[in-house]
Amino acid sequence: MAGVRAAVVEPAGAETGAVAGGLLRRRHVAMIALGGAIGAGLFVGSGVGIAQAGPGIVVGYLVAGLLTVLVMRMLGEMSAAYPGAGSFSSHARRALGPWAGLTAGWLYWALLVVSVAAEAIGASRIASGWVPAVPPWVWVAVFMAVFTGSNLAGTRHFGELEFWFAGLKAAAICAFVVLGAAAVTGALPGRTVSAGRNLTGHGGLLPHGWHGVALGLIAAVFAYGGLETVTIAAAECRDPVGAVRGAVRTVLWRVGFFYLGSITVIVLVVPWDDPAVAAGPYAAAIGRLGVPGAGQLMNAVVLIALLSAMNANIYGSSRMLRALAGRGDAPARLAVTSAGSGVPAAAVLASAAFGFASVVLSLVWPRTVFPFLLDSIGAAILVVWVLITLSHLRLRRRLERGAPELLVLRTRGFPYLSWAVLAALVGVLLFMLTDPDSRPQLLCTAAWTVLLVLAAELKRRRARPS
């Protein structure tokens, strides 16, 4: 296509700069990254990965974590050089052309709003279990209203709420890892854990072979998705470059401790083939440790995690929608921000409305429409990561030639590591194509990607002078 080509070189600083008067602080930005990432994918979805890979899930999370760290380093480098509301969407547009910015932005928006729906459904089920007299749809309505309101109230209010939400679930995971480590090492009084038997006594370390590990890797990639929100939030920080730099530099230990640490504890404490693991791996592990009221305790933690992720994802989706509208890739009204608070109210309401509509679809057509929506965004994060990597390969060279002073955060090993990440991401996509269970997700995402590229090409042709 004539329109799918590299963009011309833009002057450094175009489409950059903090927005909304710098209403977020660094501590808010750091916790927003955790809020978007530590949600249903980790607390619930990890059970699926464990069932597929057994103890080998640790390898899957390790490889996926390494990819995540490298992608975040590349994204951080670009966001520090070009801080702006659109984050990777703006970087893709700048590096590859308008088609890439539109595709990355809309795919990520869809990923976040469908995730909001999934999180609202999960949270409503937990709440209904505590208060059976209230039907799940009422809880969904309450949660959606509360977090839409928190996002409309002002960026600072949202950031403060998310700071405490994310802090609570981070503290819960810390306690979980410490408690599990104590049990494994024999430091927990009255509780013995057969870690060696759990690892090797139920089919070995790789009960389903490397194919199972590859399936676990896919589940891990989806669990890591959401960390990118930090570069979106940084645009509303008082010091966007410093916020990006701090968040990216700490992503390694965050991934290592919160994800790898907790997953390792689970496979050491409880047999991977225990039916309770698939239903709720963290609750299963806590139950094995003999913690009183373990089931309800973990339900409370999961509920907090889901609500926090809802809050962060409504925020991230609304800011991405505002950036798209600001470039003409969405209705212009969605770019309007309220006086004083700087909140894009129309974008918040549009994102929340789509999330709520997805919940309604899940109630009306639970076996058709909503699973289709989930499949449609199943591989979206991988497509976004591919576009981030391609953008980095082009922008890094452009900056080294024209504006090296903007490279305040450099990714080591360039360009070899960038090419290695791209090859790994393509390999994961090819594996999904060959796997019968993953293929529908990839094909649905591919279809939406093609439609978005075609929409960008049509938009370009309409804007071209006759």
C-alpha positions in Angstrom: 0.0 0.0 0.0 1.2 3.5 -0.8 0.2 4.8 2.6 1.9 2.1 4.6 5.3 3.5 4.6 7.8 5.3 6.9 6.9 8.8 8.0 9.1 11.7 7.2 11.5 12.8 9.8 9.9 15.1 12.4 11.7 17.7 14.4 12.6 16.5 17.9 10.0 17.5 20.3 7.0 17.3 18.0 3.9 15.9 19.6 5.7 15.8 22.9 5.4 17.3 26.4 3.5 16.7 29.5 -0.3 17.4 29.5 -2.9 18.4 32.1 -0.5 20.5 34.0 1.5 17.7 35.5 -1.1 16.4 37.9 0.5 13.1 38.8 3.5 12.4 40.9 6.2 9.8 40.4 4.7 7.6 43.2 1.4 7.7 41.4 3.0 6.7 38.0 4.9 3.8 39.6 1.7 2.4 41.2 -0.4 2.9 38.0 2.0 0.6 36.2 1.3 -2.1 38.8 -2.4 -1.3 38.8 -2.8 -2.1 35.2 -0.6 -5.2 35.1 -1.4 -7.1 38.3 -5.0 -8.1 37.8 -7.0 -11.0 36.5 -4.1 -12.1 34.2 -1.9 -12.9 37.2 -4.3 -13.9 40.0 -6.7 -15.9 37.9 -5.1 -16.5 34.4 -1.9 -17.9 35.8 -3.9 -21.0 36.8 -4.5 -21.8 33.2 -0.7 -21.4 32.5 0.2 -23.7 35.3 -2.3 -26.3 34.1 -0.7 -26.2 30.6 3.0 -26.1 31.6 3.1 -27.6 35.1 6.2 -26.5 37.0 7.6 -25.4 33.6 5.4 -22.3 33.9 8.3 -20.7 35.8 10.4 -21.0 32.5 7.4 -19.5 30.6 7.2 -16.5 33.0 10.9 -16.1 33.0 11.1 -15.9 29.2 8.0 -13.7 28.9 9.4 -11.5 31.7 12.7 -11.0 29.9 10.8 -10.0 26.8 8.7 -7.6 28.9 11.7 -6.0 30.4 13.4 -5.4 27.0 10.2 -4.1 25.4 9.7 -1.7 28.4 13.3 -0.5 28.0 12.8 0.3 24.4 9.5 2.0 25.1 11.1 3.9 28.0 13.9 5.1 25.8 11.4 6.5 23.2 9.1 8.0 25.8 11.9 9.8 27.5 13.0 11.3 24.2 9.4 12.0 23.1 7.2 12.3 26.2 3.6 12.6 25.1 0.1 11.5 25.7 0.1 8.9 22.9 3.1 6.9 24.1 3.9 4.0 21.9 1.0 5.0 19.5 2.7 8.3 18.9 6.1 6.6 18.6 4.7 4.2 16.0 3.2 7.0 14.0 6.4 9.0 14.1 8.6 6.0 13.2 6.5 4.0 10.8 3.7 6.2 9.6 0.1 7.2 10.4 -1.1 3.6 9.8 1.0 2.3 12.6 -0.1 4.9 15.1 -3.7 4.3 14.4 -3.4 0.6 14.6 -1.4 0.5 17.8 -3.7 3.0 19.5 -6.9 1.4 18.6 -5.7 -2.2 19.3 -4.5 -1.1 22.8 -7.7 0.8 23.5 -9.7 -2.3 22.6 -7.5 -4.5 24.8 -8.0 -2.2 27.8 -11.8 -1.7 27.5 -12.5 -5.4 27.0 -10.2 -6.1 30.0 -12.3 -3.6 32.0 -15.3 -5.8 31.2 -13.6 -9.0 32.2 -12.4 -7.5 35.4 -15.9 -6.1 36.2 -17.4 -9.5 35.7 -14.8 -11.3 37.8 -15.2 -8.7 40.6 -19.0 -9.0 40.5 -18.8 -12.8 41.0 -16.7 -12.4 44.1 -19.0 -9.7 45.5 -22.1 -11.8 44.7 -20.6 -14.7 46.6 -20.5 -12.5 49.7 -23.9 -10.9 49.2 -26.0 -13.4 47.2 -29.1 -11.3 47.5 -27.5 -8.7 45.1 -27.3 -10.0 41.5 -24.0 -9.7 39.7 -25.2 -7.1 37.2 -25.9 -4.7 40.0 -22.3 -5.1 41.3 -21.1 -4.5 37.7 -23.1 -1.3 37.5 -21.8 -0.1 40.9 -18.1 -0.9 40.1 -18.4 0.8 36.7 -20.0 3.9 38.2 -17.5 4.2 41.0 -14.4 4.0 38.8 -15.9 6.0 36.0 -16.5 8.6 38.7 -13.0 8.4 40.1 -11.6 9.0 36.6 -13.9 11.9 36.0 -13.2 13.5 39.4 -9.7 14.5 38.3 -6.3 13.0 37.5 -4.9 13.6 40.9 -7.9 11.9 42.6 -7.5 8.9 40.2 -3.8 8.7 40.9 -4.2 8.8 44.7 -6.9 6.1 44.6 -4.8 3.9 42.3 -1.7 4.4 44.5 -3.5 2.9 47.5 -5.2 0.2 45.5 -2.0 -1.0 43.9 -0.1 -0.7 47.1 -2.5 -3.0 48.9 -2.2 -5.8 46.3 1.5 -5.3 46.0 1.7 -5.8 49.8 -0.5 -8.9 49.5 1.8 -10.4 47.0 4.9 -9.6 49.2 3.2 -11.3 52.2 2.4 -14.3 50.0 5.9 -14.7 48.7 7.5 -14.3 52.2 5.0 -16.8 53.7 5.6 -19.3 50.9 9.3 -19.0 51.2 9.1 -19.6 54.9 7.1 -22.7 54.4 9.4 -24.1 51.7 12.5 -23.5 53.9 10.9 -25.0 57.0 10.7 -21.7 58.8 7.0 -21.7 59.1 6.0 -23.4 62.4 3.8 -26.5 62.2 3.7 -26.6 58.4 5.8 -28.8 56.1 5.9 -28.4 52.4 7.2 -31.1 50.1 8.6 -28.8 47.5 10.7 -31.4 45.7 7.8 -33.8 45.4 5.5 -31.0 44.1 8.1 -30.2 41.4 9.0 -33.7 40.2 6.4 -36.1 41.6 3.5 -35.3 39.3 4.9 -36.0 35.8 8.2 -34.2 36.2 9.3 -30.6 35.7 7.9 -30.5 32.2 4.8 -32.8 32.3 3.6 -31.6 29.0 7.0 -31.0 27.4 8.2 -27.8 25.8 4.9 -27.5 24.0 3.3 -26.9 27.4 6.0 -24.4 28.3 5.2 -22.5 25.1 1.5 -22.4 26.0 2.5 -21.2 29.5 4.6 -18.5 27.8 1.6 -17.2 26.0 -0.4 -17.0 29.2 2.5 -15.2 30.8 2.7 -12.6 28.0 -0.9 -11.7 28.5 -0.4 -11.5 32.3 2.4 -9.0 31.8 0.3 -6.8 29.5 -0.6 -3.5 31.1 2.9 -2.3 32.2 2.8 0.0 29.1 0.3 2.2 30.9 3.2 3.8 32.8 4.4 5.7 29.8 0.8 6.9 29.1 0.5 8.2 32.7 4.0 9.8 32.6 2.7 12.4 30.2 0.5 13.8 33.1 3.4 13.8 35.6 5.2 16.9 36.8 8.5 15.3 35.5 7.5 13.0 32.6 11.1 12.1 31.7 12.1 11.3 35.3 8.9 9.3 35.9 9.5 7.1 32.8 13.2 6.7 33.7 12.3 5.6 37.3 9.5 3.2 36.3 11.5 1.5 33.5 14.6 1.1 35.7 12.5 -0.7 38.4 10.6 -3.0 36.0 13.2 -5.7 36.3 12.8 -6.3 40.0 9.0 -5.8 39.8 8.8 -8.6 37.2 11.2 -10.7 39.1 9.5 -10.4 42.5 5.8 -10.0 41.9 5.5 -12.4 38.9 8.3 -14.9 39.0 8.5 -14.9 42.8 4.8 -15.6 43.4 4.5 -18.2 40.5 7.5 -20.1 41.9 6.0 -20.2 45.4 2.8 -21.6 43.9 4.4 -24.6 42.1 6.6 -25.3 45.2 3.8 -25.2 47.7 1.0 -27.0 45.8 1.0 -29.8 43.1 0.5 -28.2 39.7 -2.3 -30.8 38.8 -4.4 -30.0 41.9 -7.8 -29.1 40.6 -7.9 -26.1 42.9 -4.9 -24.5 41.1 -6.8 -24.0 37.9 -9.7 -22.4 39.8 -7.4 -20.1 41.8 -3.7 -20.8 42.2 -3.1 -18.2 44.9 -6.0 -19.4 47.0 -4.9 -23.0 46.5 -1.4 -22.2 47.8 -2.6 -20.2 50.8 -4.9 -23.1 51.7 -2.0 -25.5 51.7 -0.2 -23.2 54.1 -3.0 -23.5 56.6 -3.8 -19.8 56.7 -7.2 -19.4 58.5 -9.9 -18.2 56.2 -7.6 -18.6 53.2 -10.3 -18.7 50.6 -12.0 -15.5 51.6 -8.7 -13.8 52.2 -7.6 -14.4 48.7 -11.0 -13.5 47.3 -10.6 -10.1 49.0 -7.1 -9.7 47.5 -8.3 -10.7 44.0 -11.2 -8.3 44.3 -8.9 -5.5 45.2 -6.6 -6.5 42.3 -9.5 -6.5 39.8 -10.9 -3.2 40.9 -7.5 -1.6 40.8 -7.0 -2.9 37.3 -10.4 -1.6 36.3 -9.5 1.8 37.6 -6.1 1.9 35.8 -7.5 0.5 32.5 -10.3 3.0 32.3 -7.6 5.7 32.8 -5.3 4.2 30.2 -8.0 3.6 27.6 -9.3 7.2 27.9 -5.9 8.7 27.5 -5.2 6.6 24.5 -8.5 7.6 23.0 -7.7 11.3 23.7 -4.4 10.9 21.9 -6.1 9.2 18.9 -8.6 12.0 18.7 -5.9 14.7 19.0 -4.3 13.2 15.8 -7.6 12.9 13.9 -7.8 9.1 14.3 -10.9 9.4 16.5 -13.8 11.9 16.8 -12.3 15.3 17.7 -14.8 15.7 20.7 -12.9 12.9 22.5 -9.8 15.1 22.7 -11.5 17.9 24.7 -10.4 18.1 28.3 -12.3 19.8 31.2 -11.0 23.1 32.5 -8.9 22.9 35.6 -8.7 19.2 36.0 -7.6 18.4 32.5 -9.7 15.2 32.4 -10.9 14.1 28.9 -14.4 13.5 30.1 -15.8 12.4 26.8 -13.0 9.9 26.3 -13.5 8.5 29.9 -17.3 8.1 29.3 -16.8 6.5 25.9 -14.2 4.0 27.2 -16.4 3.1 30.3 -19.5 2.8 28.1 -17.8 0.3 25.8 -16.7 -1.7 28.8 -20.2 -1.7 30.3 -21.6 -2.6 26.9 -19.2 -5.6 26.8 -20.5 -6.7 30.2 -24.1 -6.5 28.9 -23.1 -8.7 25.9 -21.5 -11.2 28.3 -24.9 -11.5 30.1 -27.0 -11.7 26.9 -24.7 -13.9 24.8 -22.2 -15.5 27.3 -21.1 -18.2 24.9 -20.8 -16.3 21.7 -20.3 -12.5 21.6 -18.2 -12.0 24.7 -15.8 -14.9 24.0 -15.5 -13.4 20.5 -14.5 -10.1 22.0 -11.9 -11.8 24.2 -10.5 -13.7 21.2 -10.4 -10.5 19.2 -7.9 -8.9 21.5 -6.2 -12.1 22.5 -3.0 -11.4 20.6 -3.3 -7.6 20.6 -0.5 -7.1 23.1 1.9 -9.0 20.9 1.1 -6.9 17.9 1.6 -3.7 20.0 5.0 -5.1 21.2 6.0 -5.8 17.6 5.1 -2.2 16.6 7.1 -0.9 19.7 10.1 -2.9 18.6 10.0 -1.8 15.0 9.5 1.9 16.1 12.5 1.6 18.4 14.7 0.2 15.6 13.9 3.2 13.5 13.7 6.0 16.0 16.9 5.1 17.8 18.9 5.5 14.6 17.1 8.7 13.8 17.9 10.1 17.2 21.6 9.1 17.1 22.0 10.9 13.8 19.9 14.0 14.5 19.3 14.5 18.3 21.6 12.3 20.4 21.0 14.6 23.4 17.4 13.3 23.7 18.7 9.8 24.4 18.7 10.2 28.2 17.7 6.5 28.6 19.5 4.2 26.3 18.7 0.5 25.7 21.9 -1.6 25.8 22.8 -4.0 23.1 21.2 -2.0 20.3 20.3 -3.1 17.6 21.0 -6.8 18.3 18.7 -7.1 21.3 16.0 -5.3 19.5 16.2 -7.7 16.6 16.3 -10.6 19.0 13.1 -9.4 20.7 11.4 -8.9 17.3 12.4 -12.5 16.3 11.1 -13.9 19.6 7.7 -12.1 19.2 7.3 -13.3 15.7 8.1 -16.8 17.0 5.4 -16.6 19.6 2.9 -15.4 16.9 3.9 -18.3 14.6 3.5 -20.8 17.5 0.0 -19.4 18.2 -0.8 -19.9 14.5 0.1 -23.6 14.8 -1.7 -24.2 18.1 -5.4 -25.1 17.7 -6.4 -23.4 20.9 -4.5 -20.2 20.3 -5.1 -19.9 16.6 -8.6 -18.3 16.8 -7.2 -15.5 19.0 -4.4 -14.8 16.6 -6.7 -14.9 13.5 -9.3 -12.6 15.2 -6.6 -10.1 16.2 -5.0 -10.3 12.7 -8.4 -9.5 11.1 -8.9 -6.4 13.3 -5.3 -5.4 12.6 -5.8 -5.6 8.8 -9.1 -3.6 9.1 -7.4 -0.9 11.1 -4.5 -0.7 8.5 -7.1 -0.4 5.7 -9.0 2.3 7.7 -5.8 4.3 8.0 -5.1 3.9 4.3 -8.7 5.1 3.5 -8.3 8.0 5.8 -5.0 8.9 4.0 -6.6 8.8 0.6 -9.5 10.9 1.6 -7.2 13.5 3.1 -5.0 13.6 -0.1 -5.6 16.7 -2.3 -7.4 15.8 -5.5 
